[in-house]
Amino acid sequence: MIQNGQVQTSVNGLTLQNGLTTNLVSAKAATGEEVPEQIMVTTRQQYGLPEDAIVYCNFNQVIWHKNIFLKWTKTRQHAGFITMA
C-alpha cells in the first residue's frame, strides 16, 4: 500500500490508511481535530528517518526556543542517545 501510493486498503475487513494521505481522507483528522476512523500505517522511510535511531516528536503546538532545543539535542548527541538526521 505505501510503496504503491494507495490511499487505503482493507485486510480481513479492517481498513488501513496510508498516513501520508490523511489530509485526503479527513482534513480534521489530519490537523488533530478529531480521531481518525481508520488505522494509519506509515514508515520511517516515508519521512526520511533512519531505521536505527530514536525519533523524538512534538505533536503539540508548543514552540521550542532555539537555544534550548540546540542544548537539548547536543547533550543527547554527546551521550550517544540520538542521531540527528
VEXTORBA-138024 format. One record per residue: residue number from 1; residue in one letter; x, y, z of N, C-alpha, C, CB in turn. Coordinates in nm, 4 decimals. Each point is the difference from the previous one (the first is absolute). Glycine has a CB too. Layout:
BEGIN
<node nr="NUM" rest="a" n_east="X" n_north="Y" n_up="Z" ca_east="X" ca_north="Y" ca_up="Z" c_east="X" c_north="Y" c_up="Z" cb_east="X" cb_north="Y" cb_up="Z"/>
...
***
This chain:
BEGIN
<node nr="1" rest="m" n_east="0.0823" n_north="-0.1187" n_up="0.0000" ca_east="-0.0823" ca_north="0.1187" ca_up="0.0000" c_east="0.0868" c_north="0.1252" c_up="0.0000" cb_east="-0.1805" cb_north="-0.1254" cb_up="0.1201"/>
<node nr="2" rest="i" n_east="0.2780" n_north="0.1315" n_up="-0.0325" ca_east="0.0837" ca_north="0.1189" ca_up="0.0107" c_east="0.0887" c_north="0.0143" c_up="-0.1230" cb_east="-0.0030" cb_north="-0.0199" cb_up="0.2501"/>
<node nr="3" rest="q" n_east="0.0652" n_north="-0.0886" n_up="-0.2936" ca_east="0.0868" ca_north="0.0050" ca_up="-0.1180" c_east="-0.0762" c_north="0.0381" c_up="-0.1252" cb_east="0.1442" cb_north="-0.1716" cb_up="0.1043"/>
<node nr="4" rest="n" n_east="-0.2694" n_north="0.1291" n_up="-0.1148" ca_east="-0.0814" ca_north="0.0282" ca_up="-0.1186" c_east="-0.0726" c_north="0.1336" c_up="0.0080" cb_east="-0.0281" cb_north="-0.2438" cb_up="-0.0282"/>
<node nr="5" rest="g" n_east="0.0343" n_north="0.3115" n_up="0.1425" ca_east="-0.0658" ca_north="0.1289" ca_up="0.0155" c_east="-0.1508" c_north="-0.0088" c_up="0.0168" cb_east="0.1815" cb_north="0.0938" cb_up="-0.1336"/>
<node nr="6" rest="q" n_east="-0.2319" n_north="-0.2120" n_up="0.1711" ca_east="-0.1436" ca_north="-0.0148" ca_up="0.0218" c_east="-0.0439" c_north="0.0827" c_up="0.1199" cb_east="0.0070" cb_north="-0.2307" cb_up="-0.0992"/>
<node nr="7" rest="v" n_east="-0.1275" n_north="0.2850" n_up="0.0936" ca_east="-0.0549" ca_north="0.0783" ca_up="0.1108" c_east="-0.0375" c_north="-0.0924" c_up="0.1149" cb_east="-0.0854" cb_north="0.1743" cb_up="-0.1606"/>
<node nr="8" rest="q" n_east="0.0192" n_north="-0.2857" n_up="0.1304" ca_east="-0.0374" ca_north="-0.0963" ca_up="0.1034" c_east="-0.0202" c_north="-0.1370" c_up="-0.0606" cb_east="-0.1066" cb_north="0.1819" cb_up="0.1335"/>
<node nr="9" rest="t" n_east="0.1043" n_north="-0.2819" n_up="-0.0470" ca_east="-0.0241" ca_north="-0.1368" ca_up="-0.0419" c_east="-0.0750" c_north="-0.0705" c_up="0.1123" cb_east="0.2085" cb_north="-0.0031" cb_up="-0.1468"/>
<node nr="10" rest="s" n_east="-0.2576" n_north="-0.1147" n_up="0.1176" ca_east="-0.0741" ca_north="-0.0761" ca_up="0.1000" c_east="0.0670" c_north="-0.1356" c_up="0.0185" cb_east="-0.2162" cb_north="0.1186" cb_up="-0.0601"/>
<node nr="11" rest="v" n_east="0.2352" n_north="-0.1570" n_up="0.1855" ca_east="0.0585" ca_north="-0.1298" ca_up="0.0339" c_east="-0.0940" c_north="-0.0681" c_up="0.0984" cb_east="0.2390" cb_north="0.0834" cb_up="-0.0380"/>
<node nr="12" rest="n" n_east="-0.2950" n_north="-0.1953" n_up="-0.0020" ca_east="-0.0951" ca_north="-0.0736" ca_up="0.0838" c_east="-0.1118" c_north="0.0903" c_up="0.0532" cb_east="0.1850" cb_north="-0.1558" cb_up="0.0637"/>
<node nr="13" rest="g" n_east="-0.2351" n_north="0.2439" n_up="-0.1481" ca_east="-0.1097" ca_north="0.0878" ca_up="0.0388" c_east="0.0415" c_north="0.1231" c_up="0.0793" cb_east="-0.1389" cb_north="-0.1998" cb_up="-0.0004"/>
<node nr="14" rest="l" n_east="0.2673" n_north="0.2162" n_up="0.0281" ca_east="0.0508" ca_north="0.1148" ca_up="0.0750" c_east="0.0632" c_north="0.0985" c_up="-0.0976" cb_east="0.0399" cb_north="-0.1429" cb_up="0.2061"/>
<node nr="15" rest="t" n_east="-0.0850" n_north="0.2670" n_up="-0.2049" ca_east="0.0524" ca_north="0.1015" ca_up="-0.0911" c_east="0.1274" c_north="0.0600" c_up="0.0563" cb_east="-0.2316" cb_north="0.0500" cb_up="-0.0815"/>
<node nr="16" rest="l" n_east="0.3366" n_north="-0.0511" n_up="-0.0007" ca_east="0.1280" ca_north="0.0609" ca_up="0.0352" c_east="0.0219" c_north="0.1184" c_up="-0.0925" cb_east="0.0962" cb_north="-0.2213" cb_up="0.0819"/>
<node nr="17" rest="q" n_east="-0.0543" n_north="0.3331" n_up="-0.0262" ca_east="0.0180" ca_north="0.1226" ca_up="-0.0774" c_east="0.1474" c_north="0.0371" c_up="-0.0065" cb_east="-0.2289" cb_north="0.0782" cb_up="0.0676"/>
<node nr="18" rest="n" n_east="0.2740" n_north="-0.0345" n_up="-0.1839" ca_east="0.1353" ca_north="0.0515" ca_up="-0.0167" c_east="0.0087" c_north="0.1316" c_up="0.0763" cb_east="0.0278" cb_north="-0.1126" cb_up="-0.2282"/>
<node nr="19" rest="g" n_east="0.0590" n_north="0.1210" n_up="0.3272" ca_east="0.0096" ca_north="0.1179" ca_up="0.0858" c_east="0.0295" c_north="0.1291" c_up="-0.0734" cb_east="0.0749" cb_north="-0.1508" cb_up="0.1749"/>
<node nr="20" rest="l" n_east="-0.0064" n_north="0.1429" n_up="-0.2888" ca_east="0.0320" ca_north="0.1207" ca_up="-0.0750" c_east="-0.1203" c_north="0.0562" c_up="-0.0758" cb_east="0.2323" cb_north="-0.0847" cb_up="-0.0209"/>
<node nr="21" rest="t" n_east="-0.3387" n_north="0.0081" n_up="0.0124" ca_east="-0.1178" ca_north="0.0458" ca_up="-0.0739" c_east="-0.1153" c_north="0.0396" c_up="0.0923" cb_east="0.0690" cb_north="-0.1480" cb_up="-0.1878"/>
<node nr="22" rest="t" n_east="-0.0417" n_north="0.1649" n_up="0.3147" ca_east="-0.1045" ca_north="0.0330" ca_up="0.0967" c_east="-0.0765" c_north="0.1253" c_up="-0.0409" cb_east="0.1369" cb_north="-0.1064" cb_up="0.1795"/>
<node nr="23" rest="n" n_east="-0.0654" n_north="0.2073" n_up="-0.2305" ca_east="-0.0674" ca_north="0.1239" ca_up="-0.0397" c_east="-0.0979" c_north="-0.0220" c_up="-0.1149" cb_east="0.2007" cb_north="0.1266" cb_up="0.0753"/>
<node nr="24" rest="l" n_east="-0.1823" n_north="-0.2316" n_up="-0.1547" ca_east="-0.0932" ca_north="-0.0305" ca_up="-0.1083" c_east="-0.1265" c_north="-0.0669" c_up="0.0517" cb_east="0.1933" cb_north="-0.0222" cb_up="-0.1552"/>
<node nr="25" rest="v" n_east="-0.1798" n_north="-0.0538" n_up="0.2635" ca_east="-0.1127" ca_north="-0.0762" ca_up="0.0543" c_east="-0.0786" c_north="0.0825" c_up="0.1013" cb_east="0.1281" cb_north="-0.2121" cb_up="-0.0362"/>
<node nr="26" rest="s" n_east="-0.0571" n_north="0.2825" n_up="0.1249" ca_east="-0.0677" ca_north="0.0786" ca_up="0.1035" c_east="0.0873" c_north="0.1181" c_up="0.0414" cb_east="-0.1207" cb_north="-0.2063" cb_up="0.0817"/>
<node nr="27" rest="a" n_east="0.0785" n_north="0.3254" n_up="-0.1197" ca_east="0.0761" ca_north="0.1207" ca_up="0.0338" c_east="0.0092" c_north="0.0193" c_up="0.1507" cb_east="-0.0731" cb_north="0.1037" cb_up="-0.2151"/>
<node nr="28" rest="k" n_east="-0.0334" n_north="-0.1355" n_up="0.2888" ca_east="0.0015" ca_north="0.0183" ca_up="0.1452" c_east="0.0923" c_north="-0.1009" c_up="0.0683" cb_east="-0.2339" cb_north="0.0883" cb_up="-0.0121"/>
<node nr="29" rest="a" n_east="0.2400" n_north="-0.2101" n_up="-0.0379" ca_east="0.0922" ca_north="-0.0984" ca_up="0.0566" c_east="0.1439" c_north="0.0410" c_up="-0.0298" cb_east="-0.1730" cb_north="-0.1827" cb_up="-0.0264"/>
<node nr="30" rest="a" n_east="0.1964" n_north="0.2405" n_up="-0.0907" ca_east="0.1346" ca_north="0.0420" ca_up="-0.0386" c_east="0.0520" c_north="0.1114" c_up="0.0894" cb_east="-0.0507" cb_north="-0.0660" cb_up="-0.2343"/>
<node nr="31" rest="t" n_east="-0.0395" n_north="0.1508" n_up="0.2864" ca_east="0.0421" ca_north="0.1108" ca_up="0.0861" c_east="-0.0103" c_north="-0.0338" c_up="0.1482" cb_east="-0.0728" cb_north="0.1565" cb_up="-0.1778"/>
<node nr="32" rest="g" n_east="0.0258" n_north="-0.2770" n_up="0.2097" ca_east="-0.0121" ca_north="-0.0410" ca_up="0.1389" c_east="-0.1283" c_north="0.0432" c_up="0.0662" cb_east="0.2416" cb_north="0.0093" cb_up="0.0105"/>
<node nr="33" rest="e" n_east="-0.3353" n_north="0.0436" n_up="-0.0875" ca_east="-0.1268" ca_north="0.0464" ca_up="0.0564" c_east="-0.0952" c_north="-0.1154" c_up="0.0317" cb_east="0.0282" cb_north="0.2119" cb_up="-0.1277"/>
<node nr="34" rest="e" n_east="-0.0067" n_north="-0.3265" n_up="0.0654" ca_east="-0.0820" ca_north="-0.1171" ca_up="0.0309" c_east="0.0841" c_north="-0.1259" c_up="-0.0147" cb_east="-0.2087" cb_north="0.1193" cb_up="-0.0774"/>
<node nr="35" rest="v" n_east="0.1624" n_north="-0.2246" n_up="0.1403" ca_east="0.0707" ca_north="-0.1279" ca_up="-0.0041" c_east="-0.0261" c_north="-0.0660" c_up="-0.1350" cb_east="-0.0187" cb_north="-0.0272" cb_up="0.2524"/>
<node nr="36" rest="p" n_east="0.1236" n_north="-0.0237" n_up="-0.3188" ca_east="-0.0199" ca_north="-0.0676" ca_up="-0.1283" c_east="-0.0886" c_north="-0.1236" c_up="0.0157" cb_east="0.2239" cb_north="0.0839" cb_up="-0.0766"/>
<node nr="37" rest="e" n_east="-0.3022" n_north="-0.1133" n_up="-0.0261" ca_east="-0.0878" ca_north="-0.1164" ca_up="0.0036" c_east="0.0732" c_north="-0.1283" c_up="-0.0375" cb_east="-0.1909" cb_north="0.1491" cb_up="-0.0554"/>
<node nr="38" rest="q" n_east="0.2968" n_north="-0.1378" n_up="-0.0239" ca_east="0.0764" ca_north="-0.1174" ca_up="-0.0414" c_east="0.1349" c_north="-0.0047" c_up="0.0710" cb_east="-0.1147" cb_north="0.0046" cb_up="-0.2231"/>
<node nr="39" rest="i" n_east="0.1732" n_north="-0.1224" n_up="0.2210" ca_east="0.1361" ca_north="-0.0160" ca_up="0.0509" c_east="0.0948" c_north="0.0577" c_up="-0.1040" cb_east="-0.0614" cb_north="-0.2088" cb_up="0.1346"/>
<node nr="40" rest="m" n_east="0.1539" n_north="0.2945" n_up="-0.0913" ca_east="0.0942" ca_north="0.0597" ca_up="-0.0934" c_east="0.1318" c_north="-0.0760" c_up="0.0025" cb_east="-0.1089" cb_north="0.2241" cb_up="0.0306"/>
<node nr="41" rest="v" n_east="0.1618" n_north="-0.2467" n_up="-0.1485" ca_east="0.1258" ca_north="-0.0713" ca_up="-0.0154" c_east="0.0998" c_north="0.0934" c_up="-0.0669" cb_east="-0.1185" cb_north="-0.2246" cb_up="-0.0156"/>
<node nr="42" rest="t" n_east="0.2328" n_north="0.2408" n_up="0.0775" ca_east="0.1071" ca_north="0.0792" ca_up="-0.0593" c_east="0.1317" c_north="-0.0730" c_up="0.0221" cb_east="-0.1270" cb_north="0.2169" cb_up="0.0386"/>
<node nr="43" rest="t" n_east="0.2293" n_north="-0.1734" n_up="-0.1066" ca_east="0.1321" ca_north="-0.0576" ca_up="0.0194" c_east="0.1000" c_north="0.1124" c_up="0.0241" cb_east="-0.0582" cb_north="-0.1986" cb_up="-0.1461"/>
<node nr="44" rest="r" n_east="0.1676" n_north="0.1651" n_up="0.2059" ca_east="0.1061" ca_north="0.0987" ca_up="0.0195" c_east="0.0507" c_north="0.0495" c_up="-0.1354" cb_east="0.0656" cb_north="-0.1097" cb_up="0.2182"/>
<node nr="45" rest="q" n_east="-0.0592" n_north="0.0190" n_up="-0.3135" ca_east="0.0499" ca_north="0.0334" ca_up="-0.1329" c_east="-0.0831" c_north="0.1103" c_up="-0.0659" cb_east="0.0838" cb_north="-0.2345" cb_up="-0.0221"/>
<node nr="46" rest="q" n_east="-0.2146" n_north="0.2343" n_up="0.0446" ca_east="-0.0862" ca_north="0.1025" ca_up="-0.0581" c_east="0.0415" c_north="0.1403" c_up="0.0417" cb_east="-0.1855" cb_north="-0.1649" cb_up="-0.0020"/>
<node nr="47" rest="y" n_east="0.2398" n_north="0.1774" n_up="0.1210" ca_east="0.0371" ca_north="0.1306" ca_up="0.0535" c_east="0.1509" c_north="0.0232" c_up="-0.0012" cb_east="-0.2034" cb_north="-0.0089" cb_up="0.1420"/>
<node nr="48" rest="g" n_east="0.2787" n_north="-0.0840" n_up="-0.2019" ca_east="0.1449" ca_north="0.0145" ca_up="-0.0074" c_east="0.0688" c_north="-0.0192" c_up="0.1331" cb_east="-0.0342" cb_north="0.1532" cb_up="-0.1871"/>
<node nr="49" rest="l" n_east="-0.0240" n_north="-0.2352" n_up="0.2758" ca_east="0.0572" ca_north="-0.0225" ca_up="0.1329" c_east="0.0825" c_north="-0.1287" c_up="0.0017" cb_east="-0.1941" cb_north="0.1222" cb_up="0.1049"/>
<node nr="50" rest="p" n_east="0.3034" n_north="-0.1247" n_up="-0.0295" ca_east="0.0824" ca_north="-0.1205" ca_up="0.0073" c_east="-0.0722" c_north="-0.1132" c_up="0.0732" cb_east="0.2046" cb_north="0.1442" cb_up="-0.0034"/>
<node nr="51" rest="e" n_east="-0.1789" n_north="-0.2662" n_up="-0.0375" ca_east="-0.0633" ca_north="-0.1179" ca_up="0.0597" c_east="0.0586" c_north="-0.0331" c_up="0.1373" cb_east="-0.0434" cb_north="-0.0871" cb_up="-0.2301"/>
<node nr="52" rest="d" n_east="0.1662" n_north="0.1320" n_up="0.2573" ca_east="0.0709" ca_north="-0.0422" ca_up="0.1208" c_east="0.0187" c_north="0.1121" c_up="0.1022" cb_east="0.1154" cb_north="-0.1677" cb_up="-0.1397"/>
<node nr="53" rest="a" n_east="-0.2078" n_north="0.2627" n_up="0.1443" ca_east="0.0130" ca_north="0.1121" ca_up="0.0933" c_east="-0.1330" c_north="0.0269" c_up="0.0699" cb_east="0.1811" cb_north="0.0998" cb_up="-0.1436"/>
<node nr="54" rest="i" n_east="-0.1717" n_north="-0.0383" n_up="0.2599" ca_east="-0.1196" ca_north="0.0438" ca_up="0.0712" c_east="-0.0457" c_north="0.1307" c_up="-0.0625" cb_east="0.0727" cb_north="-0.1140" cb_up="0.2163"/>
<node nr="55" rest="v" n_east="-0.2003" n_north="0.1266" n_up="-0.2405" ca_east="-0.0544" ca_north="0.1216" ca_up="-0.0596" c_east="-0.0823" c_north="0.0730" c_up="0.1058" cb_east="-0.0043" cb_north="-0.1054" cb_up="-0.2320"/>
<node nr="56" rest="y" n_east="0.0425" n_north="0.2280" n_up="0.2615" ca_east="-0.0743" ca_north="0.0816" ca_up="0.0943" c_east="-0.0977" c_north="0.0865" c_up="-0.0781" cb_east="0.1929" cb_north="0.0007" cb_up="0.1650"/>
<node nr="57" rest="c" n_east="-0.3175" n_north="0.0020" n_up="-0.1230" ca_east="-0.1040" ca_north="0.0760" ca_up="-0.0689" c_east="-0.0685" c_north="0.0955" c_up="0.0951" cb_east="-0.0340" cb_north="-0.1892" cb_up="-0.1581"/>
<node nr="58" rest="n" n_east="-0.0117" n_north="0.2996" n_up="0.1044" ca_east="-0.0772" ca_north="0.0965" ca_up="0.0769" c_east="-0.1347" c_north="0.0135" c_up="-0.0691" cb_east="0.2087" cb_north="0.1256" cb_up="0.0805"/>
<node nr="59" rest="f" n_east="-0.3138" n_north="-0.1851" n_up="-0.0222" ca_east="-0.1310" ca_north="-0.0010" ca_up="-0.0628" c_east="-0.0921" c_north="0.1109" c_up="0.0477" cb_east="0.0272" cb_north="-0.2416" cb_up="-0.0240"/>
<node nr="60" rest="n" n_east="0.0235" n_north="0.3285" n_up="0.1093" ca_east="-0.0854" ca_north="0.1106" ca_up="0.0439" c_east="0.0465" c_north="0.1285" c_up="-0.0668" cb_east="-0.0442" cb_north="-0.1138" cb_up="0.2217"/>
<node nr="61" rest="q" n_east="-0.0123" n_north="0.2232" n_up="-0.1836" ca_east="0.0312" ca_north="0.1261" ca_up="-0.0665" c_east="0.0969" c_north="0.0864" c_up="0.0798" cb_east="-0.2238" cb_north="-0.0094" cb_up="-0.1052"/>
<node nr="62" rest="v" n_east="0.2958" n_north="-0.0503" n_up="0.1978" ca_east="0.0991" ca_north="0.0742" ca_up="0.0769" c_east="0.1183" c_north="0.0307" c_up="-0.0916" cb_east="-0.0726" cb_north="-0.1110" cb_up="0.2182"/>
<node nr="63" rest="i" n_east="0.1146" n_north="0.2343" n_up="-0.2173" ca_east="0.1141" ca_north="0.0400" ca_up="-0.0833" c_east="0.1253" c_north="-0.0067" c_up="0.0857" cb_east="-0.1450" cb_north="0.1508" cb_up="-0.1458"/>
<node nr="64" rest="w" n_east="0.2424" n_north="-0.2279" n_up="0.0995" ca_east="0.1256" ca_north="-0.0160" ca_up="0.0725" c_east="0.0870" c_north="0.1230" c_up="-0.0221" cb_east="-0.0127" cb_north="-0.2514" cb_up="-0.0229"/>
<node nr="65" rest="h" n_east="0.0724" n_north="0.3006" n_up="0.1291" ca_east="0.0975" ca_north="0.1063" ca_up="-0.0134" c_east="0.1258" c_north="-0.0616" c_up="-0.0604" cb_east="-0.0962" cb_north="0.1308" cb_up="0.1985"/>
<node nr="66" rest="k" n_east="0.1511" n_north="-0.0677" n_up="-0.2994" ca_east="0.1131" ca_north="-0.0552" ca_up="-0.0762" c_east="0.1181" c_north="-0.0390" c_up="0.0896" cb_east="-0.0715" cb_north="0.1403" cb_up="-0.1937"/>
<node nr="67" rest="n" n_east="0.1107" n_north="-0.0540" n_up="0.2868" ca_east="0.1168" ca_north="-0.0283" ca_up="0.0843" c_east="-0.0231" c_north="-0.1217" c_up="0.0896" cb_east="0.0570" cb_north="0.2438" cb_up="-0.0036"/>
<node nr="68" rest="i" n_east="-0.1766" n_north="-0.2561" n_up="0.0584" ca_east="-0.0311" ca_north="-0.1146" ca_up="0.0860" c_east="0.0023" c_north="-0.1287" c_up="-0.0820" cb_east="-0.1404" cb_north="0.1468" cb_up="0.1503"/>
<node nr="69" rest="f" n_east="0.0813" n_north="-0.1434" n_up="-0.2688" ca_east="-0.0021" ca_north="-0.1181" ca_up="-0.0860" c_east="0.1426" c_north="-0.0427" c_up="-0.0376" cb_east="-0.2254" cb_north="0.0706" cb_up="-0.0895"/>
<node nr="70" rest="l" n_east="0.3105" n_north="0.0237" n_up="0.0533" ca_east="0.1374" ca_north="-0.0327" ca_up="-0.0389" c_east="0.0779" c_north="-0.0608" c_up="0.1168" cb_east="-0.0059" cb_north="0.1863" cb_up="-0.1681"/>
<node nr="71" rest="k" n_east="-0.0092" n_north="-0.1302" n_up="0.2876" ca_east="0.0686" ca_north="-0.0562" ca_up="0.1176" c_east="-0.0519" c_north="-0.1404" c_up="0.0306" cb_east="0.0327" cb_north="0.2322" cb_up="0.0929"/>
<node nr="72" rest="w" n_east="-0.1623" n_north="-0.2507" n_up="-0.1041" ca_east="-0.0620" ca_north="-0.1305" ca_up="0.0263" c_east="0.0530" c_north="-0.1057" c_up="-0.0965" cb_east="-0.2064" cb_north="0.1155" cb_up="0.0852"/>
<node nr="73" rest="t" n_east="0.2100" n_north="-0.0821" n_up="-0.2140" ca_east="0.0458" ca_north="-0.0986" ca_up="-0.0984" c_east="0.1499" c_north="-0.0270" c_up="0.0112" cb_east="-0.1831" cb_north="0.0745" cb_up="-0.1521"/>
<node nr="74" rest="k" n_east="0.2625" n_north="0.0289" n_up="0.1794" ca_east="0.1450" ca_north="-0.0208" ca_up="0.0141" c_east="0.0313" c_north="-0.0898" c_up="0.1189" cb_east="0.0413" cb_north="0.2245" cb_up="-0.1031"/>
<node nr="75" rest="t" n_east="-0.1145" n_north="-0.2064" n_up="0.2129" ca_east="0.0200" ca_north="-0.0836" ca_up="0.1187" c_east="-0.0268" c_north="-0.1458" c_up="-0.0339" cb_east="-0.0646" cb_north="0.1918" cb_up="0.1497"/>
<node nr="76" rest="r" n_east="-0.0433" n_north="-0.2181" n_up="-0.2202" ca_east="-0.0354" ca_north="-0.1375" ca_up="-0.0340" c_east="0.0924" c_north="-0.0588" c_up="-0.1057" cb_east="-0.2356" cb_north="0.0525" cb_up="0.0573"/>
<node nr="77" rest="q" n_east="0.2815" n_north="0.0291" n_up="-0.1496" ca_east="0.0964" ca_north="-0.0474" ca_up="-0.0990" c_east="0.1300" c_north="-0.0401" c_up="0.0693" cb_east="-0.1032" cb_north="0.1487" cb_up="-0.1763"/>
<node nr="78" rest="h" n_east="0.1469" n_north="-0.0648" n_up="0.2664" ca_east="0.1249" ca_north="-0.0259" ca_up="0.0721" c_east="-0.0105" c_north="-0.1299" c_up="0.0809" cb_east="0.0447" cb_north="0.2486" cb_up="0.0126"/>
<node nr="79" rest="a" n_east="-0.1612" n_north="-0.2719" n_up="0.0449" ca_east="-0.0200" ca_north="-0.1203" ca_up="0.0801" c_east="-0.0241" c_north="-0.1238" c_up="-0.0868" cb_east="-0.0929" cb_north="0.1438" cb_up="0.1817"/>
<node nr="80" rest="g" n_east="0.0772" n_north="-0.1227" n_up="-0.3142" ca_east="-0.0217" ca_north="-0.1134" ca_up="-0.0896" c_east="-0.1436" c_north="-0.0471" c_up="-0.0063" cb_east="0.2295" cb_north="-0.0661" cb_up="0.0477"/>
<node nr="81" rest="f" n_east="-0.3237" n_north="0.1472" n_up="0.0014" ca_east="-0.1404" ca_north="-0.0405" ca_up="0.0022" c_east="-0.0689" c_north="0.0143" c_up="-0.1335" cb_east="-0.0050" cb_north="0.0652" cb_up="0.2348"/>
<node nr="82" rest="i" n_east="0.0453" n_north="0.0350" n_up="-0.3152" ca_east="-0.0725" ca_north="0.0252" ca_up="-0.1235" c_east="0.0944" c_north="0.0247" c_up="-0.1153" cb_east="-0.1876" cb_north="0.0930" cb_up="0.1318"/>
<node nr="83" rest="t" n_east="0.1373" n_north="-0.1086" n_up="-0.2487" ca_east="0.0707" ca_north="0.0358" ca_up="-0.1224" c_east="-0.0827" c_north="0.1072" c_up="-0.0687" cb_east="0.1054" cb_north="-0.2321" cb_up="-0.0251"/>
<node nr="84" rest="m" n_east="-0.0461" n_north="0.3428" n_up="-0.0046" ca_east="-0.0722" ca_north="0.1068" ca_up="-0.0699" c_east="0.0070" c_north="-0.0270" c_up="-0.1491" cb_east="0.0520" cb_north="0.1679" cb_up="0.1830"/>
<node nr="85" rest="a" n_east="-0.1689" n_north="-0.1752" n_up="-0.2464" ca_east="-0.0037" ca_north="-0.0285" ca_up="-0.1440" c_east="-0.0296" c_north="0.1261" c_up="-0.0769" cb_east="-0.0751" cb_north="-0.2337" cb_up="0.0442"/>
***
